[in-house]
Amino acid sequence: MKRLLVASLLIILVFFTHHSAHSQYYLSGQEPASVRWNQLNSENFKVIYPRGYDSVAQHVMNVMEYSRSLMLKTHEVEPKKIAVILHNSTTISNAQVAWAPRRMEYYTIPDQNTYSQPWFEQLALHEFTHTQQLSDMNQGITRFLGKFFGEQVAAGIFGLYLPYWFIEGEAVCSETAFSKAGRGRDPVFEAELRSQILEQGTQSLEKADLGSYKDYTPDQYHLGYFLVAQAKAKYGADFWKKPLKNVAKYPLAVVPFAQGIKTNSGLKKKTFYNNTLNDLKMIWDGQLKLTKPTKYEPVTSNETYTTYSGNRFTGDGKIISLKENFHDIGRLVQIDTAGNEVEIFTPGFYQSDKLSVSGGWVCWAEYKFDARWSYRNFTKIRLLNLKTGETKSLVKKARYFAPAIAPAADKVAVVEVDEKGRNFLVIISAENGQILQKFQSPDNDFIAHPAWSEKGDRIVMELLNGHGKALSILSLESGHFQQILPYQFTHIQNPGFWKNYVLFEAAYSGVMNLYALDIETKSIYRTTNSAYSMSDYSISPDGNTLIFSNYSSKGKSIVKTRWDKKDWIPISEVENHGYPLADLLSKQVKKPFVSENIPQEKYEARKYNKLANAINIHSWSLIGTDNYALVGPGINLLSQNVLSNITASVGANYNLNTESMQYSARIDYLGWYPAFSFYGDYRKVLDYAASHNQWGINDTVFFNYYETNLGASVYLPLVYRSGHWSHRVQPQVSFSYQQADGGLDEYMSQRNFKSLAYTLEYAAQTKSPRQNVYPRWGYNLQAGFFDSPFDSQTGHMKAAGLVVYTPGFFRHDGFRWMGHYQDKENGRRFSNYVSPARGYSYVTYGDLLTLRADYKVPLFYPDARIGSLFYFKRIKMALFYDRSWKTEVNVETALFGKSNYWSSGIDLTTDVHLLRSKFLFELGIRTIYVNGATNNPQGIYWEFLYSVGL
């Protein structure tokens, strides 16, 4: 019963902290207003896509139907028809399944680092698993509650109770088991967890599941796959059906997921976790002994988790690398022969961690984001001159990937994927970005990681289709593609020329190693023998030294070795000692995904009318809330279209406090360049006023009236990025109308009030590690003018504010400096823009200036738990000082002779997870000294601090 009560309180706490109507929408972004949409419909899917993308949409529909037919029996509940939205204007590789409303969203650009399976086949197997998981919530109590609250119930229970490692781990299992590829077959994917377990031991369940600010932890994909897959291999394919069913049927049981694990394995969740990783440790330890990895000479040494990627030798024998530290952002570094490291440049939002170096130039790709439309972005090719430090951008709005600069540094080879899904290798000028040559891939195969020959006349690349990956050489003179390595599902990547060989990374031994392919004889040799995996190789200008990134539990460090063909091993002598977990999963599948078996059905393409589909009611409730407080019974409807550019809500509730009905409605339209909001509500208001009775004694008069509020806003939500800075700009104009009816005339001098508000916000901050308590550098500027030009009792308010973030004394601490000012002229009806110094309440003011200074520092990272109730990730301390001035009040007439007042104090807070929930709470105590003024006597006070991040 005690656990049941705690779980109920947690659900209520999270629900009511964020359950205002406007906070219930998940909006990942919008497409440009100019996009026109078509749709394809089958019994199970509605594919919505931009016009002109028809052939790809037809393929996606067939892939989805085929995947569904193979996967349907792996879960309890059959999914209902769902929308699949294709976003072909983005250069980001991703996909997601969202509920409330139900939809799948595909970002159609494949990742350059993808494994040996076509992109849409990967997405179908992975994302349909998430659809099945969410559909499984339609059982028991969750299904019952869904009748009263709609789709938001399934999404809420799913998010509250299912650990991320299971959600993503099962999806990786599906993409692996149903195919001959998948991340579960990739030794690079395996390396994170394997190296950690073998070198550092098993982390606690809470740390592995919920993460750490102190130490690197493998993410939910890596951890989840091996926990989910190992359980399937050990206990059977249906092992995870019971935990999922328990969550849906018994969400108030506190640990329904863990109880399902215990039912099927006889083990508590923590014991199951430890036993599973111990089993993996034994298997992987045996693999390591059989592999007998070579010990290589280190070039860099990682004290904390650090990755060195894109390693390239320069002409003078130095190394250029992209260094990413767990406690810092990515930076380009130069390493000399003695191992001395110098930071040379901080790139912006880079598209990949691969670099190309030639002729004294470093080349890489960065994203170019559209300021308004989240689903429209581009790439730009960046160049850095190592001698002068000059930087330049080529083709700032393109769809170019994996740039490789030519040996003469006069040209750059790039991969292009256009908005119709066509794949090209493009040669552009390194001077101005002009297209010099353009070649479409054979059969429109996806192209990855091009690399130049030493003479600059040929380019080697990966090609990907339904048969896997191959290596091919393009002759720039003839335009002919020569396949040198046949299509295969073994993961191969990063080809490069060396003399008459093509070098490439491959997983033939169960570990990613470097191989050499003789172009003439087609003989293949293994040239490295890494313990976990290697990548990012480069050969010294004299041809005697090989460097590469060698993976360990501390990341990817650069090592070097002698480069001599005498050390190479023929592939016929290479043995695969990898753990065949993926093969065990595939044996449990009745029918695997085979690309040749994808149906070729033709579906009727019809116009998708945005207006006709604008209203999409997905959730509702019989309980109303207002400003996070319970109102009473009623009916509340929530609507969001699947394109995420229109949200709406409407409610009618009986207010238990005022014993009357109240009504509200709101609609937000984000489909045009300016965004629009409209709202209205009608309610009974209880009020009071001071008066004198017939004997002249002070008295309080209580009365009520009916209030109507209407409003509209137009604003521009702009976000753009420059270098490693992110900027946000939002100008806004708002109109509001307030009408009061009833009540007592003598206490209501103004029955209606009409106002205009003009506001501008501009914010900017640098990229910062997630451990930083504040942005390392940043600022936020706000200004507003609030006016009532339509009323006889004209008033207005001017306001402005500035927040500045600066670094502190240590790694993740920082300062926040704030100043806010408001000036009211007969503007008592305007809500205050500025709050007084912390610790002061019931302060009345018109004009006010408040300055604040905060210093916040992490004290320590306990990564400690108290039973299953609390997992403490970080303890923080903040020191602050505030001072406020009532600028319109003279000291002579001020209360207590004060027109300004100050406070200072200490916040002691912790970042904590409750009941192993994924939601991060910040809880703490504020101790504050108030200097005293108005209704706040001098003294020390305490406040409880609380917030939750979703």
N, C-alpha and C positions, 0 to 999 in steps of 0.2 A: 504493500500500500504506500509506503514511503517513497519508493522509486516511481510509482505511478503518479504521485503528487508532484514530485520534482519534474518529471517529464511534462506533465500538464502545464506547470508553471513556465517551463522553458518555451513551450509552444506559444503560450499566451504572451510571454514577454517579447519574443521575436515578432509575433503577429501584430500586436498592437503598437510596437515601436515603429513599424513601417507600414501600417495598414491605413493610410489615408488613400483616398481614391486615386490621387495623382501619382502615388508611389508604386502602384501595382503593375506598371507597364515595364516590360523589358524591351527596350529599343536599342538595337545594335547599330542603327544608322539608316540612311535613306539613299536611294538612287536619284540621279538628276531628274528634275521635273520633265525634261525633254524625252525621257525614255518612254516608249510605247510598248505595251506588253501583249503577248499572246499566251495561250494556254493549250495544253494537251491534257486529256482526261482519260483515265482508265478506271477500272473498278476500285483500285486501291490507292491511286496517286493522282494528284493534279500538279503537273509541271508548269510553272509560270516562268516565262523567260522573255528577254528583250527581243523584239522583232528583228529578223535577220539571223537569229541564232537557231534556226529551225532544225537543221541536221543534227546539231549537238543535242538539242532538247529531245529529239526522237530517240537518239542513242541512250540518253540518260533514262528516259522512260522505260526502255527495254531492259536496261541494266537493273533498274530498280525492281521491275516485275520479276525478273529472273532471280535476283537475290532474295526477294521475299519468298518465292516458291521454295527455295532451298532452306531458308532459315525459319520458316513459320513454326515448325514443331519444337523449336528449342526453348520456347517460352509458353507460359500458361494461357495468356490472354491474347487473342488475335487483334492486332492493331486495326483501328478504323482508318478510313481514307484520310490521307494527310497531304498538305500542300508541300511542294518542293520548289523553292525559289532559286533560280540561277542568277548569280551576279557575275557578269562577264566584263564589267568595267573596272574591276579591282585587280591589282597585281599582287595581292596577298593570298597565300595558300592556306585555306582553312575551310571549316564547315562546322555547323552546329545544329542541334535539335533544341527547339524551345517549345515550351508549353504555355498556354494562356496568352495568345492563342497557339494551337498546335501547328507546328511548321518545321520544315527542314530547310536550311539555307546553305547553298553550296557556293563557295568562292572558286571559280572554275580554273584558276591558274595552278598547274602542278608545281610542287616544290622541286628545285634543282637537286636536292639531296634525297629525292624519293627513292623508294626501293623498287623491286622489279615487278611492279604491277601497275597497269594504267590507273590514272587518277580517279576516274569516276567509278571504277570497280572497287578501289580502296574505300571511297566514300560510301558507296552503297552498303558494303558489308559492315563497315564501322558505324555509320550513322543510323542505319536501320536497327542495329542492336540497341541504340539509345531509345529509338521509338518503341521497341519492344519492352525495354525496361520501364519506361513511363506508362505504357499501356498496362503493364502488370499491376500498376497501382489501382486499377479499376476492379478491385476486389474488396470484400469485407467492409470494415468500417469506413475505409477511404472511399469506396464506391458509394456508400450510403451518404457520407458527408458531401460527396460531389453533387448529389441531387440538390443540396441546399446552397452550395457555394461555387459550383461549376468547376472548370479546369484548374483553377488556382489551388484547389485542395490537393490534387495529385502532384502538382509541381511543388507545393510546400512540403508535403510528407516525403516525397522523393529527395528533395534537397536537405531536409532536416535529418533524415535517418540513414540514407545510403552513403557510405564513405566514398570519397572521390576515387580511391584506389580500386574499388569494385566497379564503379560506373565506367571508368576508362579501361580498366583491366579486362573486363569482359568483352568490351568492344575490340580491343587489340586481339583477344583470343579469337573472335569471330573472323577478323580479317586474315588471321593466320591459319585457322583450322579449315576454312572453306576455300583456301587458295593454296598455291604452291609458293607464295611469297609471304608478305605480311611482316610486321616488325618483329614478331616472335621468332623469326628465322634469321634475324640480323644480329650478328655478334657485336656490332657497335651499340645497338640498343641494349643488349645483354650486359655490356661491360660495366655500366654504372653500378648496378646492384651486385654483380659478381665480384668486382674489385673491392667494393665496400665490405662485403661479408668476409671475404678471404683476408683482407688486410686490416680491417678495423673492427670486425665483429658485427653482430646484429644490433641495430639501434632499437630502442624501446618502441613498442607499438604506437604509442602516442606521438613520439618524435617522427617516426617514419610516416605516420598517417597525416599529422597536422603540421609538420614542418618545423623549422628552427631558424632563428635569426643568427645563431652562432655557428652552426655547422651546416655543410651542404647535405641535403637529403635527396635521394632519387625521387623524381616526381611520381604522380599518381599513375602514369602510363607504365613506367618501368617496374615499380613496386607491384602495381595492380596486376599486370599481366602474369607475373610469376606466382603470385598468391592464388589468383583465380585458376590459372592453367594447371598448376601443380595439384590443386584440389580436384579438378576434373580428371586428371590423369590417375590420381590415387583412389578417389572415391566414386568416380563415375561422371558421365556427361551431365546428369541432371542435378548435380550437387547444389547448385546455386538457386534452383527453383524455390526451395523451402525458405531460405532467408528472404528472398524477394516477396514471397507470398506472406510471410509473417509481418513484414513492414506494412504491407497494404491492409492486411486483416486486423492487425493488433498494434496500431501506431502508439497507443498509450501505454504499452507494456515496457517502456523505457529502452529495453535492449532487444527488440524483436529480431533484428538482423543477427545479433550474436546468438540468440536463442536458436535460430535456424541453423547456424553453424554447429552448435552443440548437438542438435537433434541428429544431424547427418554424420557428424564425425565423433561424437562423444566427448568433444573437447571444448573448453571455454575458448572464447575468441582469442585471448592472449596466448593461451597454450597452443592453439591452432597456428597462430602466427609464428611463434617460436619454433614449433616442430617443423613447419613448412620450410622456414629458412634454414633450419639445421639440416634437413634433408637435402636442400639445394647446396648447402656448404659442402657436404660429403661428396656429392656428385661433382661439383665444380673443383673441389680440391683434387679429386682423382683426375679430372681433365687437365689441370695445371701440371700435375706430375707427369702425365703422358706427353704433354706438349713440350716440356723441357725448354722453356723460353730462354732466349738469349738476353744476357745483361748488357745493356748499352751504356755508353758514356754519356752522362747528363750534360746538357748545355745550359739548361735552366733548372732551378730548384723551386718547387712549390711549397711554401710554408702553409698556406691555406688553399682551399680549392680554387684552382686557376686553370684556365685553358689557353693554350697558344694555338692559333689556327691560321690557315692561309700562309704558312711559312714559305718564304722565298729567299734564295740567295741573291745578293746584288753582285754587280760586276767586280767589286773589290773584296768579295768574300764575306761581307756582313749579312746578317739575316734580318729580314723584315717580317713582322708577325702581328696579328691582331690578338692582343692580350685582354682577356676578360677574367676579372677576379670576382670571387663571391661577394666581396665587400666593396667593389668598385664597378664602374661602367667600362665598356670596351674602349681600348686605346691602341693606336698603332705604335709599336716600339721597334727600335733598332738594336740589334745585339751584335757585338763585335766578337772576334775570334777568342777573346779571353773570357767571354761570358758577361761582359759589362752591358747593362741594358739602359737605354735612353728612350724616354717617351718623345715621339716626334709629332703626333697629331691625334686629335680626338675627333673621330668621324661622327656623322650625324646618325640618322636612323637607317642603318645599313640593312640591305636586303638579304645578304648572306655573309658568312664569315670567311669566304674565299677571297684571296688577293691574287693579283697578277703583277709581276715586276719585270721591267725591261727598259734598257736605255736610260736608267736613272729616274724612271717614273714608276709610281705605284698606282694601280687601277683597281677600283671596286665599284659596286652598285649600291645606291641608296634609294629609299622611297621618296617620292614627291607626292605629298598628300594634297587633295583638293580641300580648299578652305571650308566649303559648305557641305559637300556630299561625301559621306563616309564610305560609300561603296564605289566611289570613283577616285582612283589614285594611279600614279604612274611610277616610273623609275627614272633615275638620272645616273649617268656614268660620271664618276668622279676620278680626277687625276691629281696626284701630288708629286711635285718635283723634289727629289731627295736632296738636291744640291742647294736650291734656292728657297725651298719651302713654299713655292707658288702652288696654288690649287686652282683648278678650273672644273667646270661641269660641261659635259657634252650632252646635247639633246635632253633638255630638262623635263620634257613631257613625252616619254616614250614607254614602251613595254619591252624593254631590253633587260636581259638577265645574264649572269655569269660572264662578265667581260674578261677578255684575254687580250693583252696588249702584244703586238707583233714584236719579233726580235729587233727590228729597226725602230720601234716605238713610233711608227708613223701611222699605224692602223690599229683598230680594235675589233676583234671578233666578238659578237654578242648573239645570244639566243633571243628570238622574238616570238611571242605568242600573241596573235592579233585577237580582236574582239569576236571573230568568227571561229576561233579555235584552230587556226592554221599555224603551223610551226615552221620557222625559218632560221637559217643561219645567216647573219647579216654582217658584212664588213663595212665599218664606218671609218671616216678619217679621224685620227687622233688630234687633229688641229681644230676642226670645226664641227665634227659629228655628221658630216655629209655622208649619205649612203653611197658606197663605192661598188659593192656587189651584194646580191641577195639570192639565196638558194632555199627552196622549199625542200623539206626532208622527204625521203622516199616513203610513200604511202602515208604521209603526214604523221610519221612517228614523232614522238616527243624527243627533243634534243636537250642534252645536259652536258655541262662542263667541257666546252671546247678548249683545245690547246694547240698552239702553233708548232710546226716543225722548225728545226734550226734554221733552215733557209727561208722560211716564211712563205712557202708555196703550197703547203698542205695543212689541214687541220684535222685533228682526231677528236672524236666526241662519242658520247653514249647515245644510243637510240633505244627507245622504249615503246613496246606495243604489247598486245595480248599474249605474246610468246615470251615475254621477259625483256631483258636488256641485252644489247649487242654493242660491240665497238666498231666504228666505221671511220674511214679516212676520206675526207673530201679534197679533191684536187681543185684548187682555185682556178687553174687554167682551163680545165676541161669541164668542170662542174660535176664530175662523176663521183659518186659515193662508192667506196670499196669496203665491203664488210670484211673485217679481219678477225673478229671473234663472234661466233654464232649466238643467236638469242638464247638466253638461259634465265632461270629463276634465281640462281645464285646471285647474291648481291655483289655487283661490281660498280666501281665509281672512280672518278678523277683520273682519266687517262692522260698521258703525257709522252712526248717523244724523247728518246735518248738514243742517239746514233741510229742503228737499224732496228731498234726495239721500240715498242710502245709499253710504257710502264702503266700499271693500274692497280688499284686496291681491290681485293676480292676476299671472299669468305670461304674459300675452298677447304681450309683446315678447321673450320669452326671458330676461327679467330680472324679478324680482318688483318691481312698482311699485304705487303707490296709484291707484285708479280711483274715479270718481264716477258713480253710476247715478241718473239722473233718475227718480224713482218714477212720475211721471205719463207721461212720453214714452218711457221705457225707453232713452233715449239714454245712451251710456257715454263717458266722457272719461278720458284719462290725465292725472294731475295731477303726477306726479314722473317723473324720468328718472335712476335710480340706475345706477351703474357695474356693480355686482354683484348687489345685492338690498337692499331696504328692508323694514322691519317696524315695528310698535309705534308707530303714529302718534297724534297728538293735536293738536287745534286750540285755540288760546288762547281764553280767555274773551271777548276782544273780537273774535274772528273774523278777525284779521288775520295770524296767524302759524301756520304748520304746523311741528311738530317730528316727527321720526321717527328710528329707528335705521338708520344707513347702514352697510352691511357693507364691510369692507376686510380686509386681511391681519392687522390688529391687533384684529379683533373687530367689535363693533357699537358705534359711537359716535353720540351724539345730534347731529343737525344741525337747522338751522332754515331756513325760507325764507318768502317772502311768500305768503300764501294769497289768491289772486285768480283768479276764474274766467277772466279774460283769458288766463291762462297755460295753460289746459287745452287738450288736443289731442283731437279726436274719435277714437274708436277706429278709424274707417275709415282714418285716416292713420297708425296705429301699425303698424310693421313688426316682424316677428319675425326677429331676426338670430342667434338661438341656434343652437348646433351640434346638428344633428339626429342625434346618436349613437344615441339611443333608437330612432329610426325605422329606422336601419340594422340594429339588432339585431332589431327586429320583422320585417323582411324575411327574416331567416334562419329564422324560425319557421314551420313548416308550418301549424299551426292555432293561432290566438290564443285566449286565455281570453275567453269571452263569457258574461256572467252569465245571459243568457236560455237558454243551452244547458246550464246545470247540471241534471243529471238530478234527477228527483223520486222516486227509488226509496224505498220504505218498508222499513226493516230491522227485524227482530224485536228488540224490547227485552227483555233478560233480566237477572236479578239478577246483579250481580258480587259473588261471595262472597270476602270478604277472607281468610277462613281457608283456603279451598281454594287461593288464589293466594299464600299467605304465603311459600312456598319457590319461589325462581326462580333456579336455578343458571345463572349467566351466564359464569363464568370459572373456570379451574382452572390448575394448574401441576404439573409433575413435579419441581419443586425447592422445597424449604422454606426459609424464612428465620425467624430469631428475633432480635428486637431488632436488626434491620438487618444481621445476620450470616448468612452462608450456613450452613445446617444439613446438607443432603444430599438425596439422591433420595427421592421419595415421591409422595404424591398429596394435593393441597390444593384444596378446593372453596370457591368464593365465591358467596353468594346474596344477592340484594336484590330485594324485590318492587317492582313498577313504581310503587306508591304511596309508596315511599321511607319506610315506617315500620317495616320489619323487615329487618335485615341479619343474616347468619349466615356462619360459616366453620367448616370442619372440616378437619383435616389429620392425616396419618400419614406420618412421615418417618423415614428411617434417618439417625441422627446420626453423622457421620463421626468426630467427636471422641470420643464415648463408645462408639462401635461398638455401638449399640443403637437400637431403635425408640423413638420418642416420639410422643405423640398430643396433639391439642389440639382444642378446640371453643369457639365463642363465639356468642352470639345477643344482639342488641339489639332491644328493642321500643320504638318511639317513637309508637305509635298512641294511647295514652291520655295524660291530662294529666300524670301522673307517667310518666317513662321508666324502663325496666328493662334491666339487663344481667346476663347469666349467662355464666360461663366455666369452663373446666376444662382441665387438662393433666396428662399423666403422662410422666415422663422419668427417665432415669438421670443421676445427678449425681456428678461426680468431686470429691473433697474431700481435705483434708489437715489434719494437726494436729501440733503440736510435742510431743515426748516425750523421755524419757531412756532410753538403752539400758542394757544390763546393766553397762557400765563407768561409768555416770553422765554420759555425754557427750550433749549435746543432739542430737536426731535429729528427722527429719520422717517421720511415718507417713502414707502415702497409702491411701485407701480409697474405696469408692463405695457409694451407696445409691440407692433408688428413691423419687422424690418425687411425690406427688399434690397438686395444687392445685385447689381449688374456690372459686368466689366468686359473689357476687350483689350488685347495687346497685340502689337506687331513688333517683331524683333528679328535680328540677324544673328544666328548662332554660328560664329565663324571660328574655326580652329586651323591654324597652320603651323608649320615647323620650318625652322631655319637653322641649319647645323644641328647642334645638340640641344637647341632651345625649342620648347613648345610654347605657342602663343594662343591665347583665346581672346576674342573680341566680341562683345555683344552690345550693340546699341538697341534701345527699346523705347517704344512709346506706348503708354497705357492710358486708358480712359476708364473711370469708375463712376458709378451712380449709386447713391444710397438714399432710400426713401423710408421714412418712419411714419407709421399710421397708428392712431390711438394714443394712449398715454395721457399725460397731464400737460396742458399747454404751458403752464407757468414754469415748467421745468424743461421744456423742449423749445428753445428759441429758434431752432433751425430744423425744419421738417425734411428737407432733402439737401443733398450735397453732391455736387458734380466736380470731378477733379481730373486733371491731366498730369501724367508723370513722364518725364524725359530722363532716361538713365543711360549711362555708358559704363561698361566694365571692360577693363583690359588687364589681362594677367599673362605672365610669362614665367617659365622656370626651366632650369637645365635638367637633363637626364640625371637621375640620382639612384644610388643603390636602394633597394627596398627596405634596408635596415635603417635608413636615415629617418630621423624623427621629423625633420623638415626638409624641403628641397635645399640642396646645397646653395644654390643661388636662385632667387626668384623675387617677383614683386606682383602686386595686385593693386590696380588703381580703379577707384569707383567715383562716379560723380552723378548727381541727380538734381533735377529741378522739378518741384511738385507745386502745381498751381490749381486754382479754382476760378478760372476766368468767367464762368457762366453764373456765378452766384453773386448776390448783392453784398454779402459779407465776404468780400474777396480776401483771400489769404494765400500765402505761398510758403514754401520751404526750400532752402538751398542746402545741399549736403555734399560732402566729399570725404573720401577715405583713401589711405595708402597703407599697404602692408609690404614689408621688405624682409626677405630671408637672406641671412648671411651665414657662412660657416662658423663652427664653434672651435673648440680647442683640440678636439679629438676626431675620431674617424666618422662617427654617425650623429654627433650632437649638433646643435645649431641655435641661432638667435632668430627671434621674430620681433620686428619693430613695427608698431601700429600707431596710426594717428587718424582719428575720425572727427568730423566737425559737422554740426547742423545749425542752421539759422532760420528760425521761424518768424514770419510776420503774420500775425493773426491766423496762425496755422494750427490751431489746437486740434482740428479734425484729422490732421495728417499723423500717421503712425510715426513714432520716433525712429530715426535712422541710426542714431548713435546711442549706445548704452553707457551707463555710468561705470565708474571704476568697480572692479569686482568686489563683491561683498556688500554693496549698497543696494537697498531695495526701497520701494515706495518713494522714489525721488521724482518730484515734478520739475519740469524744466521746459523751456522753449529753445534757447540757444545752449549748446553744450559742445565743449571740446574735450576729448578724451585721448590721452596718450598712454600707450602700453609698451612694456618691454618684457619679453619672455626669453628665458634660456632653458632649453630642455636637453637632457642627457640620459642615455641608457646607462643604468648602473650595472646590471649584469643580466645574463641570459641563463636562467636556471634549467630550462627544459626539464622541469620536474612535475610530477603528478601527485595528487592526493587521491588515492583510490581511482575510481573511474569518474569522479565528480569534477576535478579541476586538473588542467594541464597548463602550467605557467610557462610562457615563452620568454617574457621580457619584463623587467622591472625598470621603470623610468622615474626620473625626478625632474620637476620643472620649478624654476624660481621666477617670480614675476613681480612687477611693480606697475601700478596704474595711478594716474592722476587725472581728475576731471575738473573743468572750470565751467561754471555758469557765467558765460561771458556777458549776459545782459544784467547781471546782478552786481551792485556795488557792495563792497565789503561792509559799508556803514549800515546798509539795510538788509544784509544777508542774515539768515537764521544762524544763531550762535556766532555771529560775526565772521562767518566763513562763506566765501563764494567759490572756493575750490576745496577739494578733499582728495585723499589718496588712500591707497591700500597696498599691501605687499603680502606675499605668502609663498607657500610651497605646496606643490601638487606631488603626491606620491601615488603612482598608478601602476597597474600590471596589465599586460596583454595576456588574456587567458581564454582557453576553450572550456566550456562547460559540458559535462556528460559526453565528452569526445565528439561534440558537435563541431562541424566545420566552421561555424560562425565564430569570429574572433570578437570577444568582448573586451572592452577597456573599463576596468573598475578601479576605483581609488578614492582617496581622501584628500580634500583640500583644506589646508590650515591657513587661515587668512587673518591678518591684522588690519582692522579698520580704524583709521585715525579719528573717525567720528564726524557726523554732520547730519542735519535733518532728523530722520527717524532711525538713524543708525548710531547708537552709542559707541563710544570708543571701546575697543576690546578685541579679543581673539575669538574667532568663530571657526566652525568646521562645516564642510559640505561633503556630501557623497557624490562622486563623479561616476557617470555611467554612459556608455555608448556601445553600439553593436554594429559591426560591419557585415553586410550581406554580399 
